Every structure is written in structure tokens, then in C-alpha cells.
């Protein structure tokens, strides 16, 4: 039985009690083959060794003990780890649903092996249908867009047809016009899109996942255009295109970009729900509040006493001190889980996606060349310049 058929009871318990993590992000490595403009994690976690395969298995066991529903296996680039199949398998063996993330480096053999162990949930970074634009965003790595397209085709060829596949799409000034085209492309091949605005920070206020690159900031003259694109995204979603994000979240993207206070935390006294509904795991296996902030002391998730440490008053107090002073983020997963658990309309939308048949839009088994041609056609129809 798949997670979508049988694992939602545990997820519902997390939403109702708000004391079991619905979602954990495990940064299995800081290593990456790219240097994307909006990503700082290869520097933020470069000081850490990676937890061993055995430690990762223990992490899976402990996540199950505390009632975790979904664990995102991310990085860096998680598929650079030779044991990534074993790590995903450990999650499945313990009843924790693994969500896989890649920038397109995953090989067809790795994807086939993932499908064999029962993986059916994957995210790939895609910010544009224009190869030169994506290669630039990825740090100037030529052919990285085409490699991602190859991987997308391999996912559709190897994963179960009703898998949940999505694009993590970062909004930045240079690709703002490209977002609706990505949503249309995703829908035609059976994928979904989740948007994340680029995050920047000042060097005197470092955040692990936020960039120092000021070119990623939206200037006021772009604010009306941002508003228009987000309204177009809502319209596409309401017309049946595969955009995952709620109105609450999309409205907060606009607030975030324009420097206004975000609102998705307002029903929790201005704090996010870490560590009650979600938290992160660093490459060395330590618990973290999120991708941006570490805990003030080492709390290994692979330790025998982690279930007790997770619920300990000191752990909750330390995390609350961090979330209380954080101004908030729009990284997607954490905000949307809080929104889905605290606001009725987004909760209903999620139920329709996973229980109402919307996942029956099967993955479209196109070849890589066919996908590339489709992407080019959609890009041109949106007036984007394709070489």
C-alpha cells in the first residue's frame, strides 16, 4: 500500500496534535555538483562530516518512533551519496515516506533502484524552460538544464505512473517571466510545481540557506510585475494546472518579496511550528530547527535517546527561542505545512490533491528529446527567447 493510500492517518495525527513531525528535512550531504545562485548550503554545512549509512538507518528508526510522516532527502545533492538508495530504503522499511530531491544528477539506474524499493515521490529543481537561463542560474554549468530534462524523462519512465513528482521553482528577478511556462510544462508531463522566492541576507545576519547575492533581490519597480505573475499563477492553478501552492502562501510570497511582514505564522504567535510539526537534520545527523538555524547544542537524531530528547522541555525551549526571534522564511515546505494544518481552505486543497483523484494525472512517458521539444515550444509560446 502506498503512502497516498495508507500513510495519511499518521499525517492527520500530526496536523491534529501538532506534536508529531509531519515533515523532516534530512540534509544528507553538503556536496553538490552545481553552485546555484540562490543556494548557500554547500558553504553552510561544509564544516560537517556526513552521518554514516548505519547512522542514517538509526535516524529512520527514530523518526518512525516520534511519528514522522515524510522525510525529505536533500542536500547539497543527495544522489552524490553512494548509499542514497539504502537511506531511502531505511525510511520505507520504518514506515517513513521518503521524498527525494535532485538537481538532475540522478542516474537512470539510481532511479530504477529507487522505484524498486517503493519510492514514488521526487522533486527536481527547474527554474526555466530556457537552457541558457537555467545553466546560468545553476552557476554557469553548461548542459545542466538538459541533464535535468534527461532525469525528468527517466523519472517518468521508471517511477509508478501515479507518483508525486514536482519542480522546485525559485522566483528571482531574472526568471520571473518564466514561471507560468514552467507550470504549463509540468502539467503536460504529469508533474507539479512549488514556488520559492529567492532568499537573501546581509553578511552580518547570516542564514545558512540565504544568499549574499544582492542581484537576487527584487527592486520596487518590479513589485507590480511580481504581483501580476503571482495572480497569473493562481489563475492557472484554478483552471486545473498543477501548481501546488495555496493562496495564503502565494500572497505571503508577495509580502516577502516586497518587504512586508509575512502572515502564515499568525496563528502560532508569530512563530513557525518547528520542532512540533517539522525540523531539519544536518549532514552529521544533528537535529536543527530548520535549514537556516542550528540548535545551540548537538542533538544527534541517530542517538538511542533521541525520541526522549526530541520531546524534552529543554529541546522545545531552545527551539522556541530561535523561532521566536526569526523574522520568517518562505522556503515552501515548512510554511505550507503550517498553512495546511492551521487554515481550512489550504487543508481542503491538499486533501483533494492526495485523496480526490488529482494524482491520477499520470506521469507522461515522453522521451528526453520529446520533453525538450515540448519545453521549447511552450517557452516560445510565452515569448521567451530560446537559442
C-alpha positions as MATLAB code, in Angstrom:
seq = 'XXXXXXXXXXXXXXXXXXXXXXXXXXXXXXXXXXXXXXXXXXXXXXXXXXXXXXXXXXXXXXXXXXXXXXXXXXXXXXXXXXXXXXXXXXXXXXXXXXXXXXXXXXXXXXXXXXXXXXXXXXXXXXXXXXXXXXXXXXXXXXXXXXXXXXXXXXXXXXXXXXXXXXXXXXXXXXXXXXXXXXXXXXXXXXXXXXXXXXXXXXXXXXXXXXXXXXXXXXXXXXXXXXXXXXXXXXXXXXXXXXXXXXXXXXXXXXXXXXXXXXXXXXXXXXXXXXXXXXXXXXXXXXXXXXXXXXXXXXXXXXXXXXXXXXXXXXXXXXXXXXXXXXXXXXXXXXXXXXXXXXXXXXXXXXXXXXXXXXXXXXXXXXXXXXXXXXXXXXXXXXXXXXX';
ca = [
       0.000    0.000    0.000;
       1.405    3.416   -0.968;
       1.761    6.401    1.319;
      -1.038    8.148   -0.544;
      -3.353    5.181    0.128;
      -2.360    4.286    3.667;
       0.018    6.770    5.250;
      -2.232    9.769    5.628;
      -3.564    8.668    9.016;
      -0.225    9.425   10.633;
      -0.061   12.729    8.797;
      -3.547   13.617   10.004;
      -2.485   12.850   13.580;
       0.426   15.279   13.221;
      -1.877   18.012   11.946;
      -4.393   17.466   14.735;
      -1.997   17.149   17.679;
       0.749   19.424   16.319;
       3.187   17.402   18.398;
       4.475   14.825   15.879;
       6.617   15.943   12.936;
       4.647   15.697    9.714;
       7.776   16.506    7.753;
      11.528   16.347    8.358;
      14.210   17.647    6.017;
      17.363   15.497    6.132;
      20.329   17.250    4.515;
      22.241   14.052    3.825;
      25.229   15.904    2.347;
      26.586   19.363    1.657;
      28.315   18.144   -1.504;
      26.870   19.271   -4.829;
      27.857   19.215   -8.481;
      26.359   22.668   -9.040;
      26.695   26.099   -7.423;
      23.214   27.571   -7.871;
      22.902   31.314   -7.370;
      20.162   31.118   -4.752;
      21.672   28.285   -2.676;
      24.191   28.670    0.135;
      24.036   25.178    1.639;
      27.279   23.891    0.137;
      29.030   26.537    2.226;
      26.710   26.496    5.233;
      27.184   22.799    6.020;
      30.663   22.323    4.589;
      32.118   22.073    8.116;
      30.389   18.753    8.786;
      31.143   15.130    8.056;
      28.265   13.047    6.777;
      26.446   10.631    9.032;
      27.222    7.016    8.122;
      24.776    4.633    6.486;
      24.252    2.908    9.834;
      23.585    6.281   11.462;
      21.088    7.073    8.715;
      19.283    3.789    9.407;
      19.080    4.721   13.072;
      17.763    8.144   12.070;
      14.981    6.413   10.129;
      14.118    4.272   13.152;
      13.971    7.279   15.449;
      11.893    9.312   13.019;
       9.385    6.468   12.998;
       9.346    6.390   16.801;
       8.360   10.050   17.020;
       5.606    9.663   14.396;
       7.236   11.261   11.346;
       5.198   11.015    8.149;
       7.526   12.339    5.430;
      11.303   12.772    5.275;
      12.823   14.866    2.500;
      16.232   13.513    1.476;
      18.029   16.592    0.242;
      21.463   18.216    0.229;
      23.572   19.522   -1.403;
      22.812   16.911   -3.977;
      21.693   13.712   -2.235;
      22.387   11.481   -5.221;
      26.125   12.059   -4.870;
      25.939    9.699   -1.880;
      26.580    6.113   -2.943;
      24.248    4.895   -0.198;
      21.260    7.111   -1.026;
      19.204    4.054   -2.060;
      19.969    2.434    1.305;
      18.942    5.604    3.161;
      15.650    5.844    1.265;
      15.086    2.134    1.824;
      15.612    2.551    5.564;
      12.893    5.201    5.609;
      10.470    2.932    3.752;
      11.301   -0.038    5.999;
      10.381    2.074    9.016;
       7.155    3.444    7.570;
       8.516    6.919    6.872;
       7.685    8.205    3.380;
      10.882    9.398    1.604;
      10.671   12.433   -0.637;
      13.690   12.578   -2.936;
      15.305   15.740   -4.242;
      17.829   16.175   -7.033;
      19.114   18.809   -9.432;
      19.171   16.241  -12.241;
      22.347   14.312  -11.473;
      20.432   11.152  -10.522;
      21.191    8.373  -12.991;
      18.578    6.136  -14.585;
      19.996    3.185  -12.618;
      19.581    5.083   -9.344;
      16.005    5.986  -10.268;
      15.238    2.389  -11.240;
      16.615    1.202   -7.905;
      14.539    3.810   -6.073;
      11.400    2.650   -7.868;
      12.186   -0.978   -6.986;
      12.278   -0.227   -3.255;
       8.969    1.641   -3.470;
       9.987    5.298   -3.790;
       7.303    7.338   -5.551;
       7.913   10.960   -4.589;
      10.609   13.129   -6.161;
      11.423   16.804   -6.684;
      13.782   18.296   -9.259;
      14.976   21.896   -9.396;
      13.685   23.631  -12.529;
      13.503   27.417  -12.756;
      13.209   27.958  -16.507;
      12.420   26.225  -19.790;
      15.255   28.154  -21.450;
      18.501   26.149  -21.307;
      20.869   29.121  -21.156;
      18.844   30.717  -18.363;
      18.818   27.538  -16.258;
      22.518   26.913  -16.839;
      23.229   30.451  -15.636;
      21.065   30.018  -12.535;
      22.879   26.754  -11.803;
      26.190   28.589  -11.565;
      27.220   28.617  -15.217;
      27.285   24.849  -15.692;
      26.685   24.146  -19.369;
      24.116   21.469  -20.242;
      22.802   21.259  -16.673;
      19.300   22.102  -17.984;
      19.440   19.261  -20.493;
      20.687   16.870  -17.842;
      17.696   17.789  -15.688;
      15.363   17.128  -18.640;
      17.009   13.726  -19.115;
      16.388   12.929  -15.454;
      12.767   14.070  -15.647;
      12.240   11.714  -18.609;
      13.929    8.898  -16.666;
      11.639    9.509  -13.676;
       8.579    9.258  -15.907;
       9.937    6.068  -17.461;
      10.872    4.314  -14.215;
       8.571    5.522  -11.411;
       4.981    4.324  -10.892;
       2.639    6.367  -13.071;
       0.785    7.805  -10.068;
       3.943    9.015   -8.332;
       4.095   12.560   -6.985;
       6.741   14.417   -8.977;
       7.310   18.135   -8.626;
       9.557   21.003   -9.654;
      11.048   23.244   -7.021;
      10.998   26.571   -8.851;
      12.796   29.607   -7.407;
      11.454   33.075   -8.236;
      14.186   35.604   -8.924;
      14.239   38.806  -10.980;
      15.865   37.136  -13.977;
      13.332   34.294  -14.377;
      10.113   35.960  -13.224;
       8.633   35.837  -16.747;
       9.412   32.119  -16.985;
       7.237   30.854  -14.111;
       3.872   30.365  -15.922;
       5.625   28.439  -18.696;
       7.209   26.076  -16.164;
       3.753   25.428  -14.651;
       2.285   24.577  -18.073;
       5.198   22.289  -18.908;
       4.885   20.498  -15.569;
       1.174   19.891  -16.075;
       1.617   18.415  -19.548;
       4.118   15.839  -18.296;
       2.203   14.994  -15.088;
       4.384   16.950  -12.657;
       3.571   19.672  -10.127;
       5.230   22.993   -9.285;
       6.034   24.546   -5.927;
       7.359   28.113   -5.883;
      10.003   29.556   -3.577;
      11.191   33.176   -3.683;
      14.950   33.678   -3.635;
      16.191   34.448   -0.124;
      18.993   36.912    0.558;
      20.572   38.161    3.750;
      23.257   40.564    4.922;
      26.653   39.212    5.906;
      26.214   40.471    9.477;
      22.996   38.410    9.723;
      23.990   35.056    8.188;
      21.377   32.418    7.465;
      22.552   29.052    6.275;
      20.336   28.858    3.191;
      20.141   32.529    2.202;
      22.391   34.057   -0.422;
      24.518   37.196   -0.133;
      23.936   37.879   -3.850;
      22.083   41.199   -3.988;
      21.099   40.633   -7.646;
      18.510   38.151   -6.372;
      16.578   40.905   -4.603;
      13.511   42.379   -6.273;
      13.662   46.152   -6.655;
      10.449   48.176   -6.088;
       9.968   48.813   -9.793;
       9.414   45.035  -10.216;
       6.770   44.733   -7.495;
       3.774   45.258   -9.840;
       5.167   42.605  -12.171;
       5.631   40.187   -9.279;
       2.006   40.744   -8.290;
       0.849   40.104  -11.849;
       2.820   36.878  -12.202;
       1.519   35.542   -8.897;
      -2.066   36.336   -9.918;
      -1.482   34.528  -13.208;
      -0.164   31.535  -11.256;
      -3.314   31.461   -9.126;
      -5.451   31.641  -12.252;
      -3.577   28.749  -13.839;
      -3.983   26.655  -10.692;
      -7.706   27.394  -10.550;
      -8.002   26.383  -14.204;
      -6.538   22.964  -13.374;
      -2.812   23.431  -13.918;
      -0.555   21.628  -11.455;
       0.525   24.382   -9.084;
       0.738   23.029   -5.538;
       0.821   26.335   -3.644;
      -2.085   27.833   -1.676;
      -3.380   31.405   -1.930;
      -2.178   32.010    1.618;
       1.346   31.009    0.636;
       1.381   32.878   -2.682;
       0.153   36.065   -1.001;
       2.975   35.734    1.513;
       5.477   35.356   -1.319;
       4.426   38.818   -2.449;
       4.695   40.194    1.094;
       8.124   38.606    1.494;
       9.455   39.983   -1.801;
       8.110   43.487   -1.088;
       9.459   43.618    2.461;
       6.140   43.314    4.284;
       5.689   41.040    7.326;
       4.611   37.553    6.304;
       1.344   36.244    7.736;
       1.445   32.427    7.654;
       2.698   32.242   11.270;
      -0.023   34.449   12.722;
      -1.995   31.564   14.251;
       1.046   30.400   16.213;
       2.023   33.650   17.948;
       4.310   34.714   15.112;
       6.436   31.548   15.223;
       6.775   28.633   12.851;
       5.839   25.130   14.051;
       9.386   23.792   14.468;
      10.077   21.329   16.037;
       6.478   20.198   16.672;
       5.391   19.781   13.039;
       8.776   19.805   11.312;
      12.505   20.203   11.798;
      15.741   19.602    9.895;
      18.645   17.179   10.195;
      22.153   18.335    9.369;
      24.581   16.210    7.320;
      26.280   14.998   10.533;
      22.957   13.735   11.867;
      22.280   16.521   14.364;
      18.809   17.970   14.794;
      18.343   21.551   13.552;
      15.432   23.958   13.832;
      15.408   24.407   10.041;
      17.803   24.771    7.127;
      18.817   28.222    8.346;
      19.346   27.698   12.076;
      21.140   25.050   14.098;
      20.311   24.118   17.663;
      22.641   25.592   20.341;
      23.902   22.094   21.251;
      24.387   18.781   19.482;
      21.265   16.582   19.497;
      22.078   13.545   17.312;
      18.960   12.141   15.673;
      20.674    8.741   15.435;
      21.230    8.541   19.208;
      19.294    5.924   21.166;
      17.771    8.609   23.362;
      16.666   10.916   20.538;
      12.909   10.257   20.907;
      13.165   11.393   24.518;
      15.467   14.305   23.626;
      13.055   15.451   20.903;
      10.212   15.792   23.409;
      12.396   17.152   26.193;
      11.396   20.520   27.652;
      14.905   21.895   27.130;
      14.876   20.991   23.419;
      11.498   22.638   22.888;
      12.609   25.723   24.831;
      15.812   26.083   22.814;
      13.948   25.744   19.531;
      11.271   28.200   20.645;
      13.931   30.799   21.456;
      15.178   30.571   17.865;
      11.772   30.582   16.171;
      10.684   33.471   18.377;
      13.366   35.805   17.058;
      13.255   34.631   13.434;
      11.550   37.047   11.039;
      10.277   34.133    8.978;
      11.004   32.456    5.667;
       9.194   31.392    2.522;
      11.067   28.169    1.779;
       7.893   26.343    0.801;
       7.634   23.113    2.738;
       7.571   24.409    6.304;
       5.241   27.346    5.577;
       2.827   25.199    3.584;
       2.654   22.554    6.336;
       1.775   25.223    8.891;
      -0.731   26.750    6.483;
      -2.293   23.367    5.693;
      -2.621   22.488    9.367;
      -3.975   25.850   10.536;
      -6.135   27.118    7.635;
      -9.156   25.232    6.333;
      -9.076   26.135    2.610;
      -5.461   25.004    2.034;
      -6.158   21.854    4.073;
      -9.088   21.082    1.766;
      -6.926   21.718   -1.321;
      -4.281   19.255   -0.078;
      -6.965   16.647    0.589;
      -8.231   16.989   -2.970;
      -4.720   16.504   -4.353;
      -3.935   13.361   -2.392;
      -7.402   11.889   -1.837;
      -9.596   13.408   -4.524;
      -8.042   11.873   -7.611;
      -5.859   14.725   -8.840;
      -2.808   12.454   -8.650;
      -4.432   10.353  -11.366;
      -2.874   12.734  -13.868;
      -0.269   10.128  -14.700;
       3.371   10.804  -15.434;
       3.699   11.254  -19.186;
       6.300    8.792  -20.588;
       7.891   11.079  -23.158;
      11.455   10.636  -24.280;
      14.037   13.220  -23.264;
      14.053   14.689  -26.783;
      10.262   14.922  -26.783;
      10.319   16.671  -23.407;
      12.974   19.109  -24.560;
      10.956   19.912  -27.706;
       7.795   20.386  -25.628;
       9.631   22.727  -23.257;
      10.978   24.764  -26.200;
       7.512   25.061  -27.757;
       5.940   26.247  -24.501;
       8.780   28.710  -23.899;
       8.388   30.203  -27.371;
       4.609   30.440  -26.964;
       5.272   32.545  -23.863;
       7.570   34.857  -25.786;
      10.744   33.580  -24.117;
      13.959   33.722  -26.131;
      15.267   30.246  -26.886;
      18.556   29.844  -28.702;
];
